[in-house]
Amino acid sequence: MGRWRIAMDALMLVAMATISQPGTASAASAASADWVTGYARMLDRYTESVDSTVGTRVDYTGLRGEPAWQTLIAELGAVDPAALADREARLAFWINVYNIFAIDLIVRNQPVESIRDLGSFFSPVWKKQAGRLAGRAYTLDEIEHEILRKLGEPRIHGAIVCASVSCPDLRREPYTADRLDAQLADNMRAWLARPEKGLAIDPAAGSVRISPIFDWFGEDFAPQGGVMAVVTRHAPESDRPWLIQNGATARVGYFDYDWRLND
């Protein structure tokens, strides 16, 4: 009888601890490493770093025939993002989701030359269903504008990748909450180190060319001092002195955007 009572008391303590921490089970589910591990494997196996404008190439054909990719999509689809209360965890999660859904759109619709070919002028791809989480459909437009941008971290624009050559280089590892700041900073540096799509300086003309992404989302960079302040902060070491001295008065132009597939 004594042993039975001790066991019951122990069960009650466990139950009370669970009740006192609402959402613990769902948070654990959302933070499950299964899909993150699977995504890391897919990035390692089906992407390649290259010294060209694209930066990271994606083997969409290989992913189309890879059962583990479908497993990843299913595991991710079971996650309830509402369980993520921490800002860094939400940022990392939604950046990964955006990139995975963009890749999956291409995988499911091959062959295609550009992600924009999956939509039209009146029904752009960004507003089409890209994937599902916990039974709810999401579009790339919603993830970018209604979720990520509202979290107030402009460096997301150097991390989310719309399957195109002129996008920032796709990071070949998942984003994680504990390393997010360093990962975002590294991605910005890698992006701006690309003189074909990130940053190019013409000292003689007193001008710079940068990605049109900085023009499209210029307001997002205002809280960090504005576009040129952010560019200067993350520019290659060799470019930074010129930008510090001349960036505020330099004439700013923008690269043409290459929407061809990053394959």
N, C-alpha and C positions, 0 to 999 in steps of 0.2 A: 504493500500500500504506500509506503514511504517513497519507494523508487518511482511508482506511478505518479505520485504527487509532484515529485521533483521534475519528472519529464513534462508533465502538464504545465508547470510553472515556466519551464524553459520555452515551451511552445508559445505560451502567452507573451513572453518577453519578445520573442521573434516577431510575433504578430503585431505587438504594440510598436516595435521599432519600424516595421514596414508601414503601418498606418501613420506614424509620425513623420514619414518622409514621402509624401504623395508624389507620384510620378517617377519614383525610383526605378520601377521595373521598365516603364516605357523609356526612361532616359537611357537605361542600360541597353535596351533594344536599339535605340537610335544611334548609340555610340558603338554598336557591335562592330568588331574589326573584320568581320567576314567579307563584306563588300569592299572595304578599304584595301584589304590584303589582295583580293581579286583584282582590283583596279591597278594596284602596284604591279602585279604580275603582267597584266595586259600592256601596261605602259612599257615595261621592260622588254617584253617580247615583240610588240607590234609597233613601236615607235623608234626613231633613229635621229640622233643629233647630227646635223650636217652644217657645213660651213657655207651656207648660202642664205638668201633672203628669208626663206621659209623657217630656218632655224631647227625645227623639229618636223620630220616627215612621219605620217601615219599610214600604216598598211591596212587600209580599209578592207581590201579584198581578203587578207588573212583573217581579219576579225570577223568577217561575214561567215567564214567557215569554222569558227572557233566556238565550240559548245560552252567553254568557260565564260565567253562574253555574254551569252544568254543567261548563264547562271548569275553573273554579276548584275545584270539588269533586273533579274527577278529578286535578288537579295536587296538591292537598293530600293526597289519598288515597295518592299515590305516595311521600310523605315518610316516612322512618323516624325517629321521634322518639328512638330509642335513640342516634342520632348526636349529640344535643344534650347536651354535658357541662356547659356553663356554666349556672349557676342562673338568671341573668337571661334567658338565651336560652330556657330551659325554661319559665319563668314566662310570658314574652311569647307563646311558641308555644302553650301550653296554654290561655291566656286567649282567644287568637284562635280556637283550635279549638273551645272551648266555645261561643263566640258564633256561629261559623259553623255548627256542627252544630245549635244551637238554631234559628237562622234557617231552615236547610234542612229541619228537621222540619216547620216551618209551610209552607214552600214546597211540599213534597211532599204535604202532607195538606190543602190548602185545599179548600173553605172551612172555617174553624174559628174559634171565638170566643175560645178560650183554649188555651194549650199543654196544660193539664191535661186537656182533652177528648180528647187523644190516648192517654190511659191510663185506668186505673180504680183503684178502691180497692185491689184485690188485685194489680193490675199497673200501677203508676204509670208515667207517661211517662219519669220520670227513670231508670228501670231498663230501659227498652227500648233497643234498638240505635239510636244516633243517627248513626253514621257509621263509616267505616273508614279506618285508616292503615296503610300497608304490609301490607295483607291482613288486619289484625286489627280486629275490631269493638270499639267503645267505646260506653259509655252516658254520659249527662250526669252521672249519679250517680258513676260511676267517675272521671271527669275531675275533678269538684269535690272529692270526698272522699278518693279514693285517690291522687290525683296533686297537684292544686293545694294543697289544705290542708296536705299533708305537706311542702310546700316552705317553710312557716313565714312566709308573707307575708299578714297578715290583710286588707290592702287589696285583695286579689283580690275580696272581697265587694262592693266598689264598682266592679268592672270586669266581672265575668261577668254576663250578662244573659239571663234566661230568657223573653224575648219577651213580657214583661208590663208593664203600666202602672206598677206599683209597684216594678219593678226599678230599679236605678240607670240613669241615662241611657246608652244605647249610645254608645260613643265612635265618632266618625265618621272614624276612621283606625285602621289596624292598630297593635297594640302592638309595640314593637321593643326589643331588649335595651339598646341604647345610650341610649334615652330613657325606659326603663321607670319609674324612680323618679319622674320629673316627671309622667309620664302618670298613674300611680296616684294621686299627690297631687292632681292636677288633677281627676280623676274623683271623688275623695272630696269635694273642695270643691264641685263641681257638684251632687253628690247631696245634700249637707247644706244646700245653698242652696235646696232645694225644700221649702217649709214644708208641702206636702201629703203628702210621703212620706219626706223626709230628716230634717229637724229643725225643730221648732216650740217656742218658749219662751213660757211664761206667767209672767212675773216676779211678778205679783200673787199667783198661787197657789203660787209657788215650785216649779214643775213643768216638765218637758220631755217632749215626745213625739218618739220617734225610730222609725226603721224597725224592724219586727220582726226583720229580718235580724240586727240587733245582739243580739237576744235568742236567736235560733236558734243563733248561732255565737259567743256571748259568750266562750267559752274561748279562741278564736283570738286575741282582743285582749289577753288577760292579759299576754303578754310585752312589750307596748308600754304597760303601765300600766293596762289595763282599758278598757272601752267608753267611759266618759265622758272619760277622758284622750285617747283617740283622737278622739272627737267634738269635744272642745274644740280640739284641735290643728288640725283641718281645718274648723272651723265658719266661717261668714262673719265678717268683721272686726267687724261691728256686734254680733254675739252673743258674741264671745269674752270680753270683760271680765266679763259676767254669769256665764258658765260657769266662768271661772277662780275667781271668788269664791264661786259657789253650786253649781257642778256636782256636787261631791262629796256634798252633802246634799240635792240636789233630788229630788223624787219623779219617777220615770221611768215613763212610759206608752208605748204603742206604737200606731202607726197600724194601721188595718185594711189588709190587703193586697189590692190590686186586681189580680186575675189576668186581667183582660181583655187581649186582644192589643194590643201596642204599635204598632198600625197606624193 
